[in-house]
Amino acid sequence: MGIMSKTERSVRQSVSLPARIAKYVQAIAKTRKTSANRVLVDLIEAGLESKQAEKERFFALANRLTESTDPAEQQRLKDELARMTFGV
């Protein structure tokens, strides 16, 4: 189920969304036949899980870089880490 469990207590939050995002969330909710609130929670959970996976991938690449003795692989790993960090 992800980060949030069924038994976890909910906390009410107020969030202002840009109109275009609010319309998109409403469209997703209508398609899924659920509430906009449920869609927002699902999107936030997916985003948090994605960030965690990205962090784990970064550290895995950094570990491979420190263990590598091949200059070509080291450069490839450095380039990949730079793309992840700086988007270049």
C-alpha positions as CSV (number, residue, x, y, z in Angstrom):
1,M,0.0,0.0,0.0
2,G,3.0,2.3,0.3
3,I,3.9,4.8,2.9
4,M,0.5,5.3,4.6
5,S,-1.2,2.5,6.4
6,K,-4.9,2.0,6.9
7,T,-4.7,2.3,10.7
8,E,-2.6,5.5,10.6
9,R,-4.5,8.6,11.9
10,S,-5.2,11.2,9.3
11,V,-4.2,14.8,9.7
12,R,-6.2,17.5,8.0
13,Q,-4.2,19.9,5.7
14,S,-5.2,22.8,3.6
15,V,-3.5,23.0,0.2
16,S,-4.1,25.6,-2.5
17,L,-3.7,24.2,-6.0
18,P,-3.2,26.1,-9.3
19,A,-6.5,25.9,-11.2
20,R,-5.0,23.7,-14.0
21,I,-3.7,21.1,-11.5
22,A,-7.1,21.2,-9.6
23,K,-8.9,20.4,-12.9
24,Y,-6.5,17.6,-13.6
25,V,-7.0,16.1,-10.2
26,Q,-10.8,16.3,-10.5
27,A,-10.6,14.6,-13.9
28,I,-8.5,11.8,-12.5
29,A,-10.9,11.4,-9.5
30,K,-13.9,11.3,-11.9
31,T,-12.2,8.6,-14.1
32,R,-11.3,6.5,-11.0
33,K,-14.7,7.1,-9.4
34,T,-13.1,8.4,-6.2
35,S,-12.5,11.6,-4.4
36,A,-10.1,14.3,-5.3
37,N,-8.7,13.9,-1.8
38,R,-7.9,10.2,-2.4
39,V,-6.2,11.2,-5.7
40,L,-4.1,13.8,-4.0
41,V,-3.0,11.3,-1.3
42,D,-2.2,8.7,-3.9
43,L,-0.1,11.2,-5.9
44,I,1.7,12.4,-2.8
45,E,2.5,8.8,-1.8
46,A,3.7,8.0,-5.3
47,G,5.9,11.2,-5.3
48,L,7.4,10.3,-1.9
49,E,8.1,6.7,-3.0
50,S,9.7,8.0,-6.2
51,K,12.0,10.4,-4.3
52,Q,13.0,7.6,-2.0
53,A,13.8,5.3,-5.0
54,E,15.8,8.1,-6.6
55,K,17.8,8.6,-3.5
56,E,18.5,4.9,-3.2
57,R,19.6,4.8,-6.9
58,F,21.9,7.8,-6.3
59,F,23.6,6.0,-3.4
60,A,23.9,2.8,-5.3
61,L,25.6,4.6,-8.2
62,A,27.9,6.4,-5.7
63,N,28.9,3.1,-4.2
64,R,29.6,1.6,-7.6
65,L,31.7,4.6,-8.4
66,T,33.8,4.2,-5.3
67,E,34.3,0.5,-5.9
68,S,35.0,0.7,-9.6
69,T,38.6,0.5,-11.0
70,D,37.7,0.9,-14.6
71,P,38.2,4.6,-15.8
72,A,35.5,4.3,-18.5
73,E,33.0,3.0,-16.0
74,Q,34.0,5.7,-13.5
75,Q,33.4,8.4,-16.0
76,R,30.0,6.9,-17.0
77,L,29.0,6.8,-13.4
78,K,30.1,10.3,-12.8
79,D,28.1,11.5,-15.8
80,E,25.0,9.7,-14.5
81,L,25.4,11.2,-11.1
82,A,25.8,14.6,-12.6
83,R,22.6,14.1,-14.6
84,M,20.7,13.1,-11.5
85,T,22.0,16.0,-9.5
86,F,22.2,18.8,-12.0
87,G,20.0,17.6,-14.9
88,V,22.8,18.0,-17.4
